[in-house]
Amino acid sequence: MKILLQLIFITLSGFIFSQNISGNVMSEDDILIPRVLIVNMTTDEKTYSDAYGNFVINGKVGDEIRFAKENFKLGKMTVSSNDFRTIKLERMPQEIEEVKIINKNLAKSKEEELRNSIGLPKGPDKPREKPAEAVDDILMPLLRIPPAIKIQAIYDVLSGKSRRLKRLYKYEDLQEGLAWTQNNIDPEYFAQAGIPPEKLTDFLMFALRDEKVLMYMKAKNVGGITISLDNNIKAYLERIAEK
């Protein structure tokens, strides 16, 4: 009888303290937003808003709910009741870029294509010395009329300076991106998903195989990178489980 009463109490507690949190997600101009990632940070339950921006997720008073969507700032709310509520997400500033024809590097073309497909602004340029390119800075000037010889460019390419600069810039950008991600994404979110703090950097390096993760990191888009990282958690956990 005592065990039965305990089971009844636990069941009733679940009904009393747990509830369905429902509502919709809209932009600042009252446009419903579909496919928003919604995470209960207390229970790690996840769901997405439907095609009309509506959502339902389990939670209780005091739970923190987060809303992530590419091109929008991260949204947060703390559950205080089970009333239907509207969550408004703020759009991130978008830079309108002029159309450019990129023909010098296939990798850069892919990057630009991906950037346009997900609507990301190009990150600000840094005041860096431009590494000399064999084609653009040596061959092309020689083919002009009149031809031109760029001695410094020839030296930079032959001496390996250009290659070293490219490696240095890539390393600096990666370290800056990792630091920004760790400062802007709550480590507890990943810990609850099964990735402890000491594995976070390893997970981020794993997730960078996903081009969208790299794009959102460069653009410093919190909503976008949260979704992209979330899509890589399962594969990462499976990989470390195999070791």
KOLPA-750619 format. One record per atom (N, C-alpha, C): residue in three letters; z, x negated, y negated. Coordinates in steps of 0.02 Angstrom, whole numbers, padded with zeros to 5 digits, always signed. Layout:
ALAZXY ...
This chain:
MET+00000-00041+00060 MET+00000+00000+00000 MET+00000-00043-00063 LYS+00040-00098-00060 LYS+00044-00143-00118 LYS-00024-00173-00134 ILE-00059-00194-00080 ILE-00126-00224-00089 ILE-00174-00173-00118 LEU-00170-00111-00093 LEU-00213-00057-00118 LEU-00202-00045-00191 LEU-00138-00043-00212 LEU-00122-00033-00283 LEU-00149-00090-00327 GLN-00145-00152-00300 GLN-00171-00209-00337 GLN-00247-00203-00347 LEU-00281-00181-00293 LEU-00354-00173-00298 LEU-00372-00119-00348 ILE-00334-00064-00348 ILE-00347-00010-00396 ILE-00336-00035-00467 PHE-00282-00075-00477 PHE-00267-00101-00544 PHE-00323-00147-00568 ILE-00346-00190-00524 ILE-00400-00236-00543 ILE-00463-00198-00561 THR-00479-00146-00521 THR-00539-00106-00534 THR-00533-00070-00601 LEU-00474-00040-00613 LEU-00465-00005-00677 LEU-00466-00053-00735 SER-00440-00113-00726 SER-00441-00163-00780 SER-00512-00181-00798 GLY-00554-00184-00746 GLY-00624-00200-00760 GLY-00657-00146-00802 PHE-00640-00082-00786 PHE-00670-00028-00824 PHE-00644-00027-00896 ILE-00578-00044-00903 ILE-00547-00039-00969 ILE-00571-00094-01015 PHE-00573-00156-00988 PHE-00585-00213-01031 PHE-00658-00234-01034 SER-00698-00216-00984 SER-00768-00234-00984 SER-00810-00175-01009 GLN-00863-00189-01044 GLN-00903-00135-01072 GLN-00975-00159-01080 ASN-01020-00112-01087 ASN-01089-00129-01101 ASN-01099-00135-01176 ILE-01123-00192-01197 ILE-01138-00204-01268 ILE-01212-00191-01277 SER-01230-00143-01318 SER-01300-00125-01326 SER-01319-00126-01400 GLY-01383-00132-01412 GLY-01408-00132-01480 GLY-01481-00153-01483 ASN-01503-00173-01541 ASN-01571-00200-01547 ASN-01570-00260-01594 VAL-01624-00299-01588 VAL-01630-00360-01629 VAL-01689-00350-01676 MET-01677-00364-01740 MET-01729-00354-01790 MET-01734-00415-01835 SER-01791-00421-01867 SER-01799-00473-01918 SER-01771-00447-01984 GLU-01770-00490-02034 GLU-01743-00471-02099 GLU-01783-00415-02131 ASP-01848-00411-02113 ASP-01890-00357-02141 ASP-01895-00298-02093 ASP-01843-00289-02050 ASP-01835-00231-02007 ASP-01891-00223-01955 ILE-01916-00279-01930 ILE-01964-00278-01875 ILE-01928-00295-01810 LEU-01933-00251-01760 LEU-01900-00262-01696 LEU-01928-00325-01662 ILE-01884-00364-01632 ILE-01904-00428-01602 ILE-01896-00425-01526 PRO-01950-00430-01488 PRO-01945-00430-01415 PRO-01929-00500-01388 ARG-01909-00504-01325 ARG-01898-00567-01289 ARG-01851-00614-01325 VAL-01798-00588-01352 VAL-01745-00630-01381 VAL-01696-00648-01325 LEU-01681-00712-01318 LEU-01631-00733-01269 LEU-01562-00715-01294 ILE-01523-00678-01253 ILE-01457-00655-01272 ILE-01407-00682-01221 VAL-01357-00718-01245 VAL-01310-00751-01200 VAL-01238-00733-01219 ASN-01200-00710-01170 ASN-01128-00700-01179 ASN-01096-00768-01166 MET-01072-00802-01219 MET-01045-00869-01213 MET-00981-00871-01172 THR-00947-00814-01164 THR-00884-00812-01126 THR-00897-00807-01052 THR-00946-00766-01032 THR-00960-00756-00961 THR-01023-00792-00938 ASP-01063-00819-00984 ASP-01127-00852-00970 ASP-01179-00803-00944 GLU-01167-00738-00952 GLU-01219-00689-00932 GLU-01276-00692-00983 LYS-01338-00688-00958 LYS-01396-00693-01001 LYS-01443-00634-00990 THR-01476-00615-01042 THR-01527-00563-01037 THR-01576-00572-01094 TYR-01629-00532-01095 TYR-01678-00534-01149 TYR-01686-00464-01178 SER-01701-00461-01242 SER-01717-00396-01272 SER-01784-00373-01244 ASP-01793-00307-01239 ASP-01855-00280-01211 ASP-01911-00280-01262 ALA-01967-00249-01245 ALA-02026-00248-01289 ALA-02013-00214-01355 TYR-01959-00175-01359 TYR-01943-00139-01421 TYR-01882-00169-01455 GLY-01861-00228-01433 GLY-01804-00261-01465 GLY-01736-00237-01442 ASN-01734-00190-01393 ASN-01670-00164-01370 ASN-01639-00210-01317 PHE-01573-00211-01313 PHE-01539-00252-01263 PHE-01475-00217-01240 VAL-01453-00236-01179 VAL-01389-00215-01152 VAL-01360-00275-01115 ILE-01297-00292-01129 ILE-01265-00348-01095 ILE-01191-00332-01086 ASN-01163-00355-01031 ASN-01092-00343-01018 ASN-01049-00388-01063 GLY-00992-00362-01084 GLY-00946-00401-01124 GLY-00883-00363-01138 LYS-00836-00397-01169 LYS-00773-00366-01187 LYS-00754-00389-01257 VAL-00705-00356-01286 VAL-00684-00372-01354 VAL-00664-00446-01358 GLY-00691-00480-01407 GLY-00676-00551-01416 GLY-00730-00597-01390 ASP-00776-00572-01347 ASP-00830-00614-01322 ASP-00878-00632-01378 GLU-00905-00693-01375 GLU-00956-00714-01423 GLU-01025-00706-01392 ILE-01069-00672-01426 ILE-01138-00661-01403 ILE-01185-00699-01449 ARG-01232-00736-01420 ARG-01280-00773-01460 ARG-01351-00748-01447 PHE-01392-00753-01499 PHE-01461-00728-01497 PHE-01508-00785-01517 ALA-01555-00803-01473 ALA-01600-00859-01486 ALA-01672-00836-01478 LYS-01713-00855-01528 LYS-01784-00839-01526 LYS-01821-00892-01566 GLU-01877-00916-01538 GLU-01915-00966-01574 GLU-01936-00940-01643 ASN-01935-00985-01691 ASN-01952-00971-01761 ASN-01899-00931-01799 PHE-01841-00920-01767 PHE-01785-00885-01800 PHE-01722-00928-01794 LYS-01678-00922-01843 LYS-01614-00956-01839 LYS-01570-00922-01786 LEU-01526-00962-01756 LEU-01482-00936-01704 LEU-01436-00882-01732 GLY-01430-00825-01696 GLY-01386-00771-01717 GLY-01323-00769-01675 LYS-01268-00747-01704 LYS-01205-00743-01668 LYS-01169-00678-01687 MET-01129-00653-01639 MET-01085-00596-01654 MET-01025-00599-01607 THR-00969-00572-01629 THR-00910-00567-01587 THR-00898-00493-01572 VAL-00890-00477-01508 VAL-00882-00408-01487 VAL-00816-00380-01513 SER-00820-00324-01549 SER-00761-00291-01574 SER-00755-00219-01549 SER-00812-00191-01527 SER-00813-00123-01500 SER-00876-00115-01459 ASN-00885-00058-01428 ASN-00945-00046-01388 ASN-00995-00003-01426 ASP-00989+00000-01492 ASP-01036+00038-01532 ASP-01105+00005-01531 PHE-01156+00046-01535 PHE-01224+00020-01539 PHE-01232-00018-01604 ARG-01261-00077-01600 ARG-01266-00117-01661 ARG-01335-00148-01668 THR-01353-00163-01730 THR-01416-00196-01746 THR-01402-00267-01767 ILE-01434-00314-01734 ILE-01427-00385-01750 ILE-01490-00407-01788 LYS-01480-00438-01846 LYS-01537-00462-01885 LYS-01540-00538-01883 LEU-01599-00564-01865 LEU-01609-00636-01862 LEU-01650-00658-01923 GLU-01631-00715-01949 GLU-01665-00743-02008 GLU-01721-00789-01987 ARG-01779-00777-02015 ARG-01837-00820-01999 ARG-01826-00890-02027 MET-01852-00939-01989 MET-01851-01008-02014 MET-01910-01018-02060 PRO-01902-01058-02112 PRO-01958-01071-02158 PRO-02017-01100-02120 GLN-02076-01075-02134 GLN-02137-01100-02101 GLN-02183-01131-02153 GLU-02208-01189-02137 GLU-02257-01222-02180 GLU-02327-01202-02157 ILE-02369-01183-02205 ILE-02438-01166-02188 ILE-02480-01229-02195 GLU-02508-01251-02140 GLU-02546-01312-02140 GLU-02621-01298-02145 GLU-02657-01342-02177 GLU-02729-01336-02179 GLU-02757-01353-02111 VAL-02814-01325-02094 VAL-02846-01339-02030 VAL-02875-01409-02031 LYS-02858-01447-01979 LYS-02883-01515-01974 LYS-02919-01525-01908 ILE-02972-01566-01909 ILE-03007-01582-01847 ILE-02980-01649-01823 ILE-02947-01648-01765 ILE-02918-01709-01738 ILE-02961-01735-01682 ASN-02986-01795-01689 ASN-03034-01821-01641 ASN-03018-01892-01620 LYS-02961-01918-01640 LYS-02948-01989-01626 LYS-02903-01999-01565 ASN-02867-01947-01545 ASN-02820-01957-01490 ASN-02808-01891-01455 LEU-02821-01890-01389 LEU-02814-01828-01351 LEU-02742-01802-01351 ALA-02694-01848-01347 ALA-02624-01828-01346 ALA-02606-01793-01411 LYS-02629-01820-01468 LYS-02615-01789-01532 LYS-02648-01720-01537 SER-02708-01714-01508 SER-02742-01649-01508 SER-02702-01598-01469 LYS-02675-01618-01412 LYS-02634-01572-01372 LYS-02571-01552-01411 GLU-02542-01600-01445 GLU-02481-01586-01483 GLU-02496-01536-01538 GLU-02552-01545-01573 GLU-02570-01499-01627 GLU-02585-01429-01600 GLU-02619-01427-01542 GLU-02635-01362-01511 GLU-02571-01325-01491 LEU-02523-01362-01462 LEU-02460-01330-01443 LEU-02422-01308-01505 ARG-02422-01349-01557 ARG-02387-01332-01619 ARG-02415-01267-01648 ASN-02481-01260-01649 ASN-02511-01200-01676 ASN-02497-01139-01633 SER-02496-01149-01566 SER-02487-01092-01521 SER-02417-01062-01526 ILE-02366-01103-01543 ILE-02299-01077-01548 ILE-02276-01071-01620 GLY-02321-01086-01668 GLY-02306-01074-01738 GLY-02255-01120-01768 LEU-02257-01184-01750 LEU-02208-01230-01778 LEU-02236-01267-01838 PRO-02195-01276-01889 PRO-02217-01318-01945 PRO-02215-01391-01925 LYS-02255-01432-01957 LYS-02254-01503-01944 LYS-02194-01534-01977 GLY-02159-01578-01942 GLY-02101-01611-01969 GLY-02118-01655-02028 PRO-02070-01669-02071 PRO-02083-01711-02130 PRO-02101-01782-02109 ASP-02151-01811-02144 ASP-02170-01879-02130 ASP-02117-01927-02155 LYS-02107-01982-02118 LYS-02058-02032-02138 LYS-02094-02090-02171 PRO-02061-02123-02219 PRO-02091-02181-02252 PRO-02092-02241-02205 ARG-02142-02244-02162 ARG-02147-02298-02114 ARG-02213-02336-02122 GLU-02212-02397-02101 GLU-02274-02436-02099 GLU-02318-02408-02045 LYS-02381-02393-02061 LYS-02427-02364-02013 LYS-02452-02418-01965 PRO-02442-02410-01900 PRO-02469-02458-01852 PRO-02545-02458-01854 ALA-02575-02518-01854 ALA-02648-02523-01855 ALA-02677-02498-01789 GLU-02734-02463-01795 GLU-02770-02437-01736 GLU-02835-02476-01728 ALA-02850-02495-01666 ALA-02910-02536-01653 ALA-02973-02499-01675 VAL-02978-02434-01662 VAL-03038-02396-01679 VAL-03040-02380-01753 ASP-02986-02348-01778 ASP-02986-02323-01847 ASP-02984-02379-01899 ASP-02948-02432-01885 ASP-02936-02484-01936 ASP-02976-02548-01926 ILE-03009-02556-01869 ILE-03049-02616-01857 ILE-03122-02599-01845 LEU-03135-02557-01793 LEU-03204-02541-01775 LEU-03239-02499-01828 MET-03208-02443-01849 MET-03241-02399-01897 MET-03258-02433-01963 PRO-03214-02474-01993 PRO-03233-02510-02054 PRO-03293-02556-02045 LEU-03300-02585-01985 LEU-03357-02629-01971 LEU-03423-02591-01969 LEU-03419-02526-01951 LEU-03480-02486-01944 LEU-03501-02454-02011 ARG-03460-02461-02062 ARG-03478-02432-02126 ARG-03529-02475-02162 ILE-03557-02445-02214 ILE-03604-02482-02256 ILE-03577-02482-02327 PRO-03560-02541-02354 PRO-03560-02606-02320 PRO-03501-02611-02272 PRO-03507-02654-02220 PRO-03452-02662-02172 PRO-03392-02696-02205 ALA-03333-02681-02178 ALA-03272-02711-02204 ALA-03232-02740-02146 ILE-03200-02796-02160 ILE-03159-02829-02110 ILE-03087-02827-02134 LYS-03044-02795-02094 LYS-02973-02791-02111 LYS-02935-02843-02071 ILE-02922-02900-02102 ILE-02891-02955-02068 ILE-02821-02937-02043 GLN-02782-02902-02085 GLN-02713-02884-02066 GLN-02713-02837-02006 ALA-02760-02790-02005 ALA-02763-02743-01949 ALA-02781-02780-01884 ILE-02827-02827-01888 ILE-02846-02866-01829 ILE-02786-02906-01803 TYR-02749-02936-01850 TYR-02690-02975-01830 TYR-02637-02930-01797 ASP-02625-02871-01828 ASP-02573-02826-01803 ASP-02589-02803-01732 VAL-02653-02788-01719 VAL-02673-02765-01652 VAL-02669-02822-01602 LEU-02698-02880-01618 LEU-02701-02936-01571 LEU-02632-02966-01558 SER-02589-02966-01607 SER-02522-02996-01599 SER-02473-02950-01564 GLY-02492-02887-01557 GLY-02447-02839-01525 GLY-02400-02804-01573 LYS-02406-02819-01639 LYS-02362-02788-01688 LYS-02369-02712-01688 SER-02431-02688-01685 SER-02443-02615-01686 SER-02409-02582-01626 ARG-02416-02613-01568 ARG-02386-02585-01508 ARG-02309-02583-01514 ARG-02281-02636-01541 ARG-02208-02638-01549 ARG-02183-02586-01599 LEU-02222-02576-01654 LEU-02202-02525-01703 LEU-02203-02456-01672 LYS-02254-02441-01632 LYS-02260-02376-01600 LYS-02200-02363-01553 ARG-02182-02415-01515 ARG-02125-02408-01469 ARG-02060-02398-01509 LEU-02053-02435-01563 LEU-01993-02429-01605 LEU-01987-02360-01635 TYR-02042-02334-01663 TYR-02041-02268-01695 TYR-02026-02213-01643 LYS-02056-02221-01583 LYS-02044-02172-01530 LYS-01971-02172-01510 TYR-01941-02231-01504 TYR-01870-02236-01486 TYR-01826-02206-01540 GLU-01841-02223-01603 GLU-01801-02197-01659 GLU-01805-02120-01662 ASP-01865-02092-01654 ASP-01873-02020-01656 ASP-01836-01986-01599 LEU-01838-02018-01539 LEU-01803-01989-01482 LEU-01728-01988-01493 GLN-01700-02043-01517 GLN-01628-02046-01529 GLN-01607-01996-01583 GLU-01648-01990-01634 GLU-01633-01942-01688 GLU-01635-01870-01661 GLY-01686-01856-01619 GLY-01692-01790-01590 GLY-01635-01772-01543 LEU-01615-01820-01502 LEU-01559-01808-01456 LEU-01494-01796-01494 ALA-01483-01835-01546 ALA-01423-01826-01587 ALA-01423-01759-01621 TRP-01480-01739-01648 TRP-01485-01673-01682 TRP-01472-01617-01632 THR-01501-01622-01572 THR-01492-01570-01522 THR-01419-01563-01502 GLN-01386-01619-01489 GLN-01316-01617-01468 GLN-01270-01592-01524 ASN-01290-01602-01587 ASN-01250-01579-01643 ASN-01260-01505-01658 ASN-01316-01478-01636 ASN-01333-01409-01654 ASN-01329-01359-01596 ILE-01326-01383-01534 ILE-01319-01339-01476 ILE-01249-01349-01448 ASP-01211-01296-01442 ASP-01142-01300-01418 ASP-01140-01327-01346 PRO-01108-01385-01334 PRO-01104-01413-01266 PRO-01073-01364-01216 GLU-01030-01319-01240 GLU-00998-01271-01196 GLU-01049-01225-01163 TYR-01104-01212-01200 TYR-01158-01170-01173 TYR-01186-01201-01109 PHE-01198-01267-01111 PHE-01226-01301-01053 PHE-01172-01311-00999 ALA-01110-01324-01020 ALA-01056-01334-00971 ALA-01047-01271-00929 GLN-01051-01213-00961 GLN-01044-01150-00924 GLN-01103-01138-00878 ALA-01160-01168-00893 ALA-01219-01161-00850 ALA-01217-01211-00793 GLY-01167-01255-00791 GLY-01161-01303-00736 GLY-01177-01374-00755 ILE-01189-01388-00820 ILE-01205-01455-00843 ILE-01146-01481-00884 PRO-01105-01526-00855 PRO-01047-01551-00891 PRO-01067-01596-00949 PRO-01023-01608-00998 PRO-01040-01648-01057 PRO-01068-01717-01040 GLU-01041-01749-00987 GLU-01066-01816-00971 GLU-01137-01816-00942 LYS-01162-01757-00924 LYS-01230-01751-00898 LYS-01279-01724-00950 LEU-01254-01709-01010 LEU-01296-01675-01059 LEU-01355-01718-01081 THR-01343-01782-01095 THR-01398-01826-01115 THR-01450-01832-01060 ASP-01426-01839-00998 ASP-01472-01843-00941 ASP-01514-01779-00935 PHE-01481-01722-00946 PHE-01518-01658-00944 PHE-01571-01655-00999 LEU-01552-01676-01060 LEU-01600-01674-01115 LEU-01660-01719-01101 MET-01648-01777-01073 MET-01704-01822-01056 MET-01749-01789-01003 PHE-01718-01755-00955 PHE-01756-01719-00904 PHE-01798-01663-00936 ALA-01767-01626-00982 ALA-01801-01569-01013 ALA-01858-01591-01059 LEU-01857-01653-01083 LEU-01910-01676-01128 LEU-01977-01681-01094 ARG-01979-01673-01027 ARG-02044-01669-00993 ARG-02081-01606-01015 ASP-02043-01557-01038 ASP-02072-01494-01063 ASP-02095-01505-01135 GLU-02160-01498-01148 GLU-02188-01511-01214 GLU-02156-01468-01268 LYS-02138-01407-01249 LYS-02108-01362-01299 LYS-02039-01386-01322 VAL-02001-01416-01275 VAL-01936-01444-01294 VAL-01945-01498-01347 LEU-01994-01541-01336 LEU-02008-01596-01383 LEU-02031-01568-01450 MET-02073-01517-01449 MET-02099-01488-01511 MET-02042-01456-01552 TYR-02000-01417-01518 TYR-01945-01384-01553 TYR-01894-01434-01578 MET-01885-01489-01540 MET-01839-01541-01562 MET-01865-01574-01626 LYS-01930-01590-01627 LYS-01959-01621-01686 LYS-01956-01574-01746 ALA-01964-01509-01734 ALA-01964-01460-01789 ALA-01894-01438-01808 LYS-01843-01461-01768 LYS-01773-01442-01781 LYS-01765-01366-01783 ASN-01793-01334-01730 ASN-01791-01262-01723 ASN-01738-01244-01671 VAL-01679-01222-01693 VAL-01623-01210-01647 VAL-01639-01154-01597 GLY-01667-01099-01622 GLY-01682-01043-01578 GLY-01732-01062-01525 GLY-01786-01095-01545 GLY-01838-01114-01498 GLY-01814-01163-01446 ILE-01776-01215-01467 ILE-01755-01265-01418 ILE-01702-01237-01371 THR-01662-01189-01395 THR-01612-01158-01350 THR-01647-01123-01293 ILE-01700-01085-01308 ILE-01738-01050-01256 ILE-01772-01099-01210 SER-01804-01150-01238 SER-01840-01199-01198 SER-01794-01238-01152 LEU-01735-01258-01177 LEU-01687-01293-01135 LEU-01661-01247-01081 ASP-01648-01185-01098 ASP-01623-01137-01049 ASP-01672-01130-00990 ASN-01737-01134-01006 ASN-01788-01128-00953 ASN-01790-01188-00907 ASN-01757-01243-00926 ASN-01758-01304-00885 ASN-01693-01315-00847 ILE-01642-01273-00859 ILE-01577-01283-00827 ILE-01581-01278-00751 LYS-01615-01226-00726 LYS-01618-01215-00654 LYS-01651-01274-00619 ALA-01707-01299-00645 ALA-01742-01355-00613 ALA-01698-01418-00613 TYR-01661-01428-00668 TYR-01619-01488-00672 TYR-01562-01484-00621 LEU-01530-01426-00616 LEU-01475-01418-00568 LEU-01499-01427-00497 GLU-01560-01404-00483 GLU-01588-01414-00416 GLU-01601-01488-00403 ARG-01622-01524-00454 ARG-01636-01595-00446 ARG-01573-01635-00431 ILE-01520-01623-00470 ILE-01459-01662-00459 ILE-01424-01640-00395 ALA-01437-01579-00372 ALA-01407-01556-00309 ALA-01439-01592-00250 GLU-01501-01613-00257 GLU-01537-01648-00203 GLU-01514-01720-00196 LYS-01483-01748-00248 LYS-01463-01819-00247 LYS-01401-01828-00203 
